[in-house]
Amino acid sequence: MGLEAPTDEDTVKTIEGIEVAIHPDIAPQLTEVTIHAEEENGELGLVLVGYSPKSC
């Protein structure tokens, strides 16, 4: 995940009110992934549940 602006080749989806840009190279790895907001030590963060990164 990054905070960069989406590129022309990214797919932009709105998930629970948050716009998420997905690059086509990573899209197949996200088919079983859900995004959850979690709080830890008083700070809110996003967690990709079900994501296991794979090498190219």
PyMOL commands that set and color helices and strands:
alter all, ss='L'
color gray80, all
select helices_A, chain A and resi 27-30
alter helices_A, ss='H'
color red, helices_A
select strands_A, chain A and resi 11-15+18-22+34-40+43-49
alter strands_A, ss='S'
color yellow, strands_A
deselect
rebuild
show_as cartoon
